[in-house]
Every structure is written in C-alpha cells, then in structure tokens.
Amino acid sequence: MPGFTHLKNAQPISFAHYLLAYYEMLKRDKKRFLNNLDLLDESPLGAAALSGTSYKINRNYTSKKLGFKKPTDNSIDSVSDRDFAIDFLYASAVCAMHLSRLAEDFIILNSDAYKLISFKDSMLTGSSIMPQKKNPDPAELIRGRTGINYGKLNSILTIMKGLPISYFKDLQDDKSLVFDGYDTLKDTLIMSLELINNLKPSKERMYKMANEGFTTATDFADYLVKEKKLSFRQSYDISSKLVNYAEKNNKNLDKISLNELRKFNKSLDKSVLKIFNVKNSMNSKSSYGGTAEKNIKKMIKKYKKEAR
C-alpha cells in the first residue's frame, strides 16, 4: 500500500508495517499505566489528617499487610497528592488520542475516495434517509470520545492548580473524574478491538494505489547515488525530471521503458527497472524498523515474546 505524508502517496509500505506503528504507540501507553501503578504503590495509612498520628503504629508493617511496596514519606503530601489520578488521566488521554488517530486513519482508508479497507456490516450503520450508506460509526465514536478523556484530565489539572498544600474539599471530585475516565477509555478500547477484528484490507486496491503517485521516485534517486555515484542533489533533480515526464505522459514509473529512462541518464542499464517495482521498493527498506517483509516477520516474533 502507499505510505502517506500530507495524505499524499509517498513511498510503498506494507499494511502490516502500518498497523505495527500503532502497536508501538499502545506499547508506550501500557508502560505509562504500569509506571502509574508503580508510583502509587505507597500506603498513606498513618498520615491521618495531615501531620501523622500519635498512635504507635508500624507503618512499614501496615503497608506490607495492605499490599503496598512502602509507606508514603511525608504526611502532608500523603493527603494532598493527586498525582496518581493525574497520571492515570494523562495516560488515558494519550491512549485515547492514539486510538483516535487509528480511528481517523480507518475512516479515511475506508472512505470511497481511498477504498483501501472495508469492515463487516456489523461494524457499520445506515443513514436515516440514504439507503446506500454504510457509515463507520464506531470509529467516529472512538474519535469523539477522546474529547471526554481530554476533559477529565483538564478538569483535574484545573482543580489542582490553585490548591494550597494539604486537604481541601475540592479534592473529592477526583473520584468521578478517574472512574468516568476509566469507563470511557474502556469503551474506546473495546470498540477499537472490534474494529480491528472486523477489518479487511483491500489488497488489490492497495497494490494498485501503491503504484500511483510516483511512489518509487526516491528509490530512483537512491539508485543513482549508490550505483552511478552521483550526489543526492543531482539524483533528486534527475528523479524530479523523470516524474514530470511520467506525469505529462500519463505513465506510472514502472511503465517507463529503459530507452525512455536513458534520456535522463545515458549510463542506465536494465537493472534500474527493478527499482520501480513497489514490492522491491518496500523490501529494500531493510534497516531496523523499516517496512521490509523480513523486518516485519522479525518484529512480529519479538512482539509475541513481549506479550507473553
């Protein structure tokens, strides 16, 4: 399929590589939630109202009995701290944002303008007056609910920003914000999983569109640098002229003959023709993290190990 920049065809990539980009985002989200759990693993029991307690308790003992790693170190901070709630709502907002980007991509790729993916009818709804419509409502709901998660985070930050240290009644609103934020993100995750499980890539359309927009022009420039020892500035200029020629003659780059190519560099031989193949282009990006098929297979094995 074409990879996009500015929603314009850029370079050939695999659909798997595209999806794994979101895996990376969600993996970072998981780390944020785990860090949130680690930071709140301290027991406030014994902080009392704000100054500690005169009762002879062993806070290390009670912390362990309650399943905490350790007791909090400062009694005033114990009653006034809501960083754990802020951290959770921040992690939720970032995760929701990632899922919103995925939903927006799905909406675009599913649109009649692109037709690169489709969904089962169970994921779609009709129009109130147009019987032909199949709208990706779950993706739109995911996109919209992100604003709710943003709102919860902004609310608690606003509550906290003007509070002097110690306890105030304002802090009681942290619970509804956290619980509602959790429920909203949970719904978003469930809908996202349903969308992914009911998605079908349109392989022929992806391949066809990958050949449009002169997506292998950079490969040609790179070829001239590596094989003909030209500077990239020179190679870029030659490749640009080739694109202009192809555009004027209404041809894809892979349909241009060797004789035509030699108009731009006389030393070209038939080996240059293979670089205009979009699959060859994709598989040439073999640097770590690149879209080459062999990389994808290695990364999937790596991800499966991480998930165990």
Secondary structure as UniProt FT lines:
FT   STRAND          2..5
FT   TURN            6..7
FT   STRAND          8..12
FT   HELIX           15..39
FT   STRAND          42..43
FT   TURN            45..46
FT   TURN            48..51
FT   HELIX           59..65
FT   TURN            66..67
FT   STRAND          70..71
FT   HELIX           75..80
FT   HELIX           83..110
FT   TURN            112..114
FT   STRAND          117..119
FT   HELIX           121..123
FT   TURN            131..132
FT   HELIX           137..161
FT   HELIX           169..173
FT   HELIX           174..197
FT   STRAND          199..201
FT   HELIX           203..210
FT   TURN            215..216
FT   HELIX           217..228
FT   HELIX           232..248
FT   TURN            249..250
FT   HELIX           253..255
FT   HELIX           258..261
FT   TURN            262..264
FT   TURN            266..267
FT   HELIX           270..276
FT   HELIX           278..284
FT   TURN            288..289
FT   HELIX           293..307
//
